[in-house]
Amino acid sequence: MYCELALCIDGRFIPAGPGRAREPVLNPATGETLAELPHATAAELDEALASAQRAFPIWAATSPLERSNILRRAAALLRERMSEHARILTLEQGKPLAEARGELTHSAELLEWYAEEGRRIYGRVITARVPGVEHIVLHEPVGPCAAFTPWNFPSLTPARKVGGALAAGCTVILKAAEETPGTAVELMRALHDAGLPKGCAQLVFGDPAAISAHLIGAPTIRKISFTGSTAVGKHLMRLAADGVKRSTMELGGNAPVIVCADADYDLAVTTLAAGKFRNAGQVCVSPGRFFVHESLAERFAADVAARADALQLGAGVDAESQMGPLANARRVEAMERFVADAEAHGGKVLAGGARRGNAGNFFAPTVVTGLDQDALLFSEECFGPIVPIQTFSSLEDAIARANAVEAGLAGYAFTMGLASAHRIMHGVQTGMIGINNLTVSTPETPFGGIKESGFGSEGGTEGLQAYLNTKLATLG
C-alpha cells in the first residue's frame, strides 16, 4: 500500500537499515505509522555533494536534446505509475485521491514543460560600438543546487525545482519533507529509471536544520531554492549570504480575496469555496482573507457556509471523501487557536469551528464573520480550512486592507467591471493576481511572491533562468 523509503545518493537508493537514525512517517488520517524514514549521515551528505560536483560538468555538457529526452521519459513514467503514486501521496499527505492525481499530473506537465523549454536556452549577439568586435551573451548553468520542499505538495514542488535545475544543466540535491517522503522517493525512481545519470539528482532526509546548514554551507552548492515558512526562509537566506549564493524563496502567503458588488456571484461562490477547501486549505496560494462588498456579504457567507457544511470529510483514500485531514496534530491545534481568537474578537462561526472525530487530524471546514482587522485570521496565514469574512464599501478600502500584511504571494478578485479589474490588478501588492479565477500556478507561468513572501520565480521561462548565469563574451 505504501512504498519502501530510501535516500538516493550517487545513483543508489539506500533504505533504512540497522543502526541508522530514522523517524516514523504517519498517516494523518489515522495516526498509524506507514514506514520508517532513514536519515542521512554527515558522511552521506558529503558523498552527495561530491557526487553532484562530479556529475555537474558532464550534465552541463550534455546536449539540451538529451536532457529533454530524459525529462520526457520521467514524465511518462509518472503518468504510467499514476495510480500507485497517487495512493502513496494520499496515504502520507492526506488529500483526496482525485487531488493527488491532479497534483501528479501537474508534476508530469512541469517536467514536460522544462524538457521543452530547456531546448530553448538561447543567447544573443549585441552589435558592438566599434568595428571588428562582437558582444555575445551566453547563459550557463549556475552549478550544483540544493532544493528544500514542504509537505503540502510533495510531488509538485519537488518536480518544479528538480525539473528546472536539470533542464538548465544543473545538478541538484533535494531535501524533501520528512512528513511526506514517499512521493519524493518515487519521483527520484522515475528520473533514474528514465536514464538520469547518477549524481544529477539526489534525495536526502534528516534533521532539517542540520541538513540545510551542511548543504548551504558547502562551497559545492551555488544556488538554493526553498519553499516554506517566512521564518525558515530568512534563516536560509542568512546561510546563503555567507557564500553569496543565489536564492529563490517562495515563502508564506496570506492571499486576499476581493468580491466586488458587480461580481459574477455564482462564479465567485463556487470557485472560492472549492479553492479554499482544496487540500484542507493547506495551500500557500489558498484564498486567505475574504473582503466582500457589503451588498453581498451576508448572502455570500451563508452560501459558503452551506457548502462547507456539505463537504464530506474522511481519509483521502475513501472514494466519498471531499476533504482530507490536516497534515499533523500541530495544524489542528493552530486551527483551534485561530477560531478561539476569532471568537474573542467578536467573530460569529457560521460553519465548522472544531476538530472532527477522535482519530486523525480532521478539522471541520469553517466560516467566520464579523471579525475586525486585529483578528489573527486577518494578520497571520491560517494555512487551513477557515474562511474569515469582512465587508467593505469602497474598492480603495478593500485594496488597502488587502495590502495591510507583509505577505505578498497571491491575491484574487471577482468583478465584471474592467475599471475595477485594472485597479485591483495594479493596486494589490502580490506576485500573482487572479481575477475571476484562481489559476495562478501552471507550468508555463512564473510562480513567486514579493514582500515577505519571497523573491524569484519558479515555472515559466523565469523558472529556468533562475538556474542560469548570464555571461558576456566580447570578441575582437
N, C-alpha and C positions, 0 to 999 in steps of 0.2 A: 504493500500500500504506500510506503514511503520510499526512500532511496538510501543507498549507502553513502554516508557523508565522508568527505575527504578533503585534504588540502590538494592543491595542484601546483607542483614546483618542478621546474625544468622538465616539463612534459610528463611527470609521474604523478599519479593520483595516490595519495598517502592516507589511508584510513586511520581511525583511532586504534591504537594498539596498547599493549600493556605498558604501564609506567608513564604514559603520556598524559599531560594535563588535558582535561576535556570538560564539557558542560552539557547539560541536557537541553534538548530542543523540545519545547512544549507545544501541544495542540491548544490554541487559545479557546477553542470551543468546548474542550473537556478538561483541560489541565493535565492530561496524560502525557507522558514522555514518548516522543516519536523516535528519538535516536540520541546517541552521544556524539557531540561535535568535537573533533580533535583541534587542539590549539597548536599553532606553530611555535617552535622554539626560536630563540635568538639566532642560533646557527642556521636554522632553516630560512629565516628572513634574509640572512646574509647570502645564503645559497640562491634565493630568489633574485636578489639584487644582482649577484654576479651573473646569473643566467640571463636576466634582462639586458645587462650590459653587453654580454657576448652576442646575444641574438640581434641587438639593435642594428649594427651596421649591415648585417645580412638582410634583415627585413626591410630596412630603409632602401636598400639597393634592389629589392625585388620589384619587378615591374608592377605598376598600378593595375594592370590587367590581371596578373596572377593573384595579387591581394584581393581584387574584386571577386575573382572566381571562388576563393576560399570563403569569403564572407557570404557569397550567394549560396554555396553549398551548406554552410552552417545555418542560414535562414531556412533552407529547405528541410534540414533535419529538425529544426524547431517545429516546423509545420507538421512533419510526419509524426513527431512524438507528442503532439499537442495534448491528447487525452491523458497520457501518463504524466506529463509535466504539469498540466492544469490541476490534477489531483494532488500532486506534491505541493504546489503553490498554495492551494486551498487548505490543505492539512496544516501547514506551518504558519500561514498568514491569516486565514480565517475568511477571506472574501468568498462570495458565492462562485461556483464553478463557471457560470457564464461570464462573470467579471474576470476570472483567472484566464479564461480562453481569450477574452478581449485583450488583456494585457500581453499575453504571449504572442498574439497576432501582431500587436503594435511592436513588440520586440523584434519579430522577424522582419517587419517592414523597416525598422530602423537599420538593421544590418543590410537590407537590400538597398536602402537609400544611400548609406555610406559606401556600399560596394560600387554604386554608380558614380556618386559624387567624387570618390577618391580617384577616379579616372580623369577628373577634370581639374586637377591641381595645376593651373596654368600660371606662368609668369607673364611678363610683358617687356617690351622694348620701349625705352623713352628716348626721343630724339635729343641728342646732346647739343650743347651750345657752341661747340667747336667742331670743325671737320675732323673726320678720322677717329672719332670717339663714339662708342656705343655704351648706353646705360641699360643694363639688363637686370630686371627684378626677378629673383628666384624665391621659391617657397620650399623650405626644407623641414623635415620632421624635427620636432624640438628635442626628442630623445626619450629615454625611459620615463614612464609616468607612473604615478600612484593614484589610484581611484578609491574613493570611500563612499559606500552607498548604504541607505537606510532600509528599514524592514517593510515600509508600506507598499512599495512596488519592487519586489525582489527580482523581477525579470527585466522590466522596462528600464529602470535606472542603470543597472549594470550594462545592459545592451547599448544604451545611449552613450555611455562613457567608453566602454571597450570598443564598440564599433567605430567611433570617431577616431580613437587613438590608432587602431590597427589600419584603418583606411588611409590615414595620413602617413603611415610608415613608422609609427612609434611602437615600442613595446610597452606593456602595461602590467602592473601588479594590482590586482583588485582585492581590497579588504571589504568584503560584503558583510551584511548584518548577521550577527551570531543568532538572532532570533529566527531568521528565515534563510538558512544556508543552502537547503536542498536545491532550490531553484537556481542559485548561482553555480552550484556544482554541475547541474545538468547543462547550463549554458556553456561551461568550460568543456564538458564532454562533447557537446555538439561542435564547438570550434575545433577541437583536436581531431574528432572523427572526420571533420571536413578537410583535414590536411594542414592545419596550422602548425608551423614548426615549433619545436619546444623552446620555451623561454620567451615566446612572443606575448603570451597571455598567461598569467599565473593567478592563483587564488589562495589567500591566507585568511585565517581566523585566529582569534585570541583576545587578549585584553586590548580594547580599542586604543586607550591612551598610550600603552607601551608600543603597540604596532605603529601608530601614527608617528610617534616620536622617532622610532627606529627608521622607518622608511623615509620620512620627510627630511630627517637629519642626514641621510646618506648622500654623499656627493653624486652618486649614480643618478638619482631622481632629479629630473629637470622640470617637471610640471606636476601639479597636483590638481585633482578635481574632486570636489566634495559636495554632497547633498545631505543636508541635515539641519540641525538647530543653529540659530544665530550664535549662541554662546560657544558651541564647539567650533563653528566656523571661524570665529575670531581667534580662538586658540590656535587653530591650524594655520591661519594666516601669519600669526607671530612666528610659528616654527618655520614657515616658508620664507619669511623675511630674512632670516639669518643666511640663507643660501641664495637670496634674490631669485626665488623660483616662481615661475609663472603659476597663477592660480585661477581656477574657475570655481566660483562659490554660488551654489543655489541653496539659499538659507530659508529661514522661516517665512511664512506668508500669513496674511490675515485679510483675505480678499473682501473688499467692499462690493455690495450689490446695490444698485440704484434702480428702483422700479418707478418709472415716471407715470404721471396721470394718463398720458396718451399711449401707454404700453399696450401691446397685444396681450391682454390679461391671461387668456388661457395658455398661450405660449409661455409666459413668464412663470405661471404656477407649475405647469407640467415640467418645464425644463429645470427650474430651480429645485423643486422637490426631488427629482431624480438625481440631479447633480450633487445636491447636498448630502444625501444619504448613501451615495456611492462609496464603497469601501468603508462604510460606517463613519463617513466624514473624515477619514484619515488620509487626506489628500492635501498636498501643500498648496494647490490652487483651488481647493474647495471654497465655494461661497461661504464667507465667514460672518460678515456684518451686514445686515439687511436694512436698507433705508427705503421705505415705501411711502409714496405720496399719501398724504392724509385722506384723500378721497377714496383710496383703495385699501388702506392698511387693515381695517377690521375684517373685511371680506378675505383679503389675502391671507391673513393669519389663520382664520378659520379653515380655509381651504387647504393650506399646507398642513395644519394640524390634523385634519381628516385624513390626509394622505399618510402622515406619519403614523397615526393610529392603525391604519390598514396594512402597514408593512408587516410581512411575516418574518420574524426573527428566528434564526436557527443556525446550526452548523452549515458551513458553506457547501459541504458535500451532499446535503439534503436537497433534493430537486425543488422542493417547495420554498426553500429559503430565499428571501429577497434582500436581507441584510444579515451579515455575519457578526461575529464577536469583535470587540476591540482587541488590540494586539496583546495586551497584558493587563494584569491587575492594576498597575500604576495608572493606566489610561482610565479605567473605571473610577478610580479614586479622584482623578483630575476632573472628570465629568461631574461627580458629586460636589466637588469644590466649586465649580462654575455655577451649578444650579443653586447651591446654598448662598453664594454671593449674589446671584440674581434676585433671589427672594428677599435678601437683606436690603437690596436697592429698590424694592417695591415691584419687582417683576411678577407677572402672572404666568404660571405654567399652564399652557393650553393642551399640551400632549406630552406624554412620557415623563421625564424628570427623575427617573430612578433606574437602578440596575434591574435586570430581569433574571429570574431563576437562581438556583443555588450552585450551579456548576457552570464553568466557563466565564468568559469576560463580556457578558452581554449587558448592554445599556440601551434603554428604550429610545427611539427617535423622539426628539424633544423640540417643542416650540415654546418660546418665551416672549412675552410682550411687556410693554410698559417700563422698559429699562431706561435709565439715564446714561449719560456718556461716561460716568465714572464706573459703571459695572465692568467687571473683568472681561465679560464677553465682548465688550467694545474696545478693550485695550490690549488684551492678550490673545494669541492664537489659541482657539479651542481645540482644534485637531480632533474633532469628534462629532457625533450626530446631533448637534444642538443648533437650532435656528433662532437667533436673537433678532427682534424686530423693533425698529424705531420708525417714527413717522417724520416726514418733512413737508414743508410747504413751498419752499423755493429751491430751485435746482442749485443755485450758488451755495446755499446752506448744506445741501446734500454732498456736494463735491468737497466742501471744506471739511465736513465730518469724515468723508471717505479718506481724506489726506491727513487725518489727525493722529495717525500712528506712524511708527518708524518703519514698519514693513512696507514693501512696495513690489510684491511679486506679480500677482494678477488682480484684475478687477473686472466687474461686469455691470452691464446696464441694459435695461429694456425700455425702449422708446420707439415710437413710429415717426418722431419728428427729426428731420435732417439737421436742423439747427441744434437741437438738444444733443443729438448723437455727436456732432462735431465738438460741442462744448465739453462733453464728457470725455471724448477720445483725447482731446488735448489737455484737459484740466485734471484728470485723475492721475496721480503720480504712481504709476506702476510700470513694470517692464512689459506687461502684456495686458490687453484690454479686450474683452469680448462683448460685443453689442448685439443683443437679441440672440445670443448663443453662448455656449461655454467652451467652445473648441479653441483652446489656446495651446494645445500640445499635439503636434503632428511631426512625423519625421522630417518633413521638408521646411518647417518653420523654426525660427530661433526661440529657445525656451530659456528665460532668465529674468532676474529682477534687478531692482535698483534700491537705493537707500540701504537699510539693514537687511534686505532680502538678498544681498549679494551683488556679484558683478560677473560679467561674461555670460555667454550663451552656449547652450548645447542644442543639437539639432540644427537642420538647415546648413547653409554654407558657412554660417558663423561658427557652428559647432566643429566643423572641420578645420577652419582657420585657427581655432584655439589650440590646435596641436601642431601648428606650423610656425617656424621662424621666417621672417622676411629678410632677405639678403639682397643688397645691391652690389652688382658686379660692374665695374667700369673698365671697358676695354679700349685701349688706344694705342 
